[in-house]
Amino acid sequence: MEWWQAGVIYQIYPRSFRDADGDGVGDLAGIAERAPYLADTLGVDAVWVSPFYPSPMDDFGYDVSDYCGVDPLFGTLEDFDRMREALHGCGVRLIVDLVPNHTSDRHPWFLASRSSRDDPRRDWYVWADPAPGGGPPNNWLAVFGGPAWEWDEATGQYYLHSFLRSQPDLNWRNPEVEAAMFDVVRFWLDRGVDGFRLDVAHFIMKDPQMRSNPPAAGPVAGTKDLKGYAAQEHLYDKGHPDVHAVFRRLRRLLDGAGRPVVSIGEIHIDDPEAWAAYYGERLDELHLPFNFRLLYAPWDADVVGGIVDDIEAAVPPGGWPNWVLGNHDEPRLATRYGPARARVAAMLLLTLRGTPTIYQGDELGLEEVPIPPGLEVDPWGLQVPGLGRDGCRTPMPWDGGPGGGFTSGRPWLPLGPQAPTHHVAAEEEDPASALNLYRALLRLRRAEPSLHGGGYARRDAPDGVLCYRRAAPGAAAATVALNFTAAPRVVDLPAGAVAASTGMDRAGERVAGATALGPDEGLVVLEGAQPE
Ligand code: GLC
């Protein structure tokens, strides 16, 4: 197995992980400093670090003005090298975030592109004339609200921006754009990275005829409510099939790196078959198209079990699944489901077949931090009320000191009401903490071939319980039973010993046949294992 199959990925949002220089914003030196936390305390195998490149920070780094540098807020390229060495020194792989769909409007490429219609870089972005009767070329909308077209007075054309107007979309139909972006990939490969997470990967190819989108048929169950953006069916403004050829070429580049380099795509596609196409017909595109289905799932054993079945069926033979329960764009896991269920969800995430990605702070059971009106900073929330992402992006509390051990300065977002109690130092001491549950599950997953590499089979279970068995040849099989309800349940389990329980109080217990599950309780049983 490859490292990105057997391992667990941890997402770092660098602004909020650890601030080493005291300016209130996290930095690369802070990540380097906490490499032992990642490797030893927690026990993850890789980190994906959200963008740290030079940026005007309109979208907190997802508006890049130089793909081959480090924003002074986060440090220098030398700090990047030190961070990579610190992580690699602890055995933690490093995945960087590549933002291929758009740049900042202050990127030199865009400055050149908008300088004149004759500039050699004009066609690096998506420019279009007004519609015949005037106004924007078509009805495309920006995810972050409003039309996706911005009028450029000086050159008399519109440019496309699928997100903020300061995030113009690159034109991937121009081979020079692909060549430039592949040079960026080579730059970071030469600097020793182990993978790339591709931001809104499927957005890069649009309908060449730029047809208007039809209206949406209606809300789709189990997806995020994107408000005004959801009024259209996004047939033409993203995900054109030509995107697959780009990913095949990217994959060849990565495969030539001389070491296993992973490609992970942010692909928000709900239909499992359409989503699975991003593995490539010959498994020659993305290693892991992010699977976001659990992010929007109601807490229901049948629904969640059905999603797992759908994904298991959709992943092509030889492809590897992956699971996500939180990231820097979504409300916190512990807020969506509540603290008790979030622990059951953690057991689900870390015992399914496929690579889990943990979002920083979810291992502490952090909840969404309420940001008072007027103090919100996320541009999405400011443009589309209700969709702000600040509450999941607040700093990591490390200890009970001032600034929560995150910063000696004034944190860029408040740490929130949980910080005085739910910090790393306190949770390390509390045997039943969320942190210790994550640690136990991570250790178990790493130790047991059935859990990090085995097959998946659903088992019969009473109403409200999801039960499955993970088995690998020559290794003890693991059976996982998750009670999604707040009432006790009895589940039929094979003979074995409890290896982990969400309450951290049943490990070692011998079970066989009818077994009691407490409310909101999950168990992992290793078959045939002797009690400790
Ligand atoms: C992705 C990122 C999000 C960003 C957007 C635009 O969805 O995860 O944080 O705002 O792309 O780059």
Residues whose N, C-alpha, C, O or C-beta is under 5 A from the ligand:
A	BS01	GLC	D59 Y62 F163 D199 V200 D329
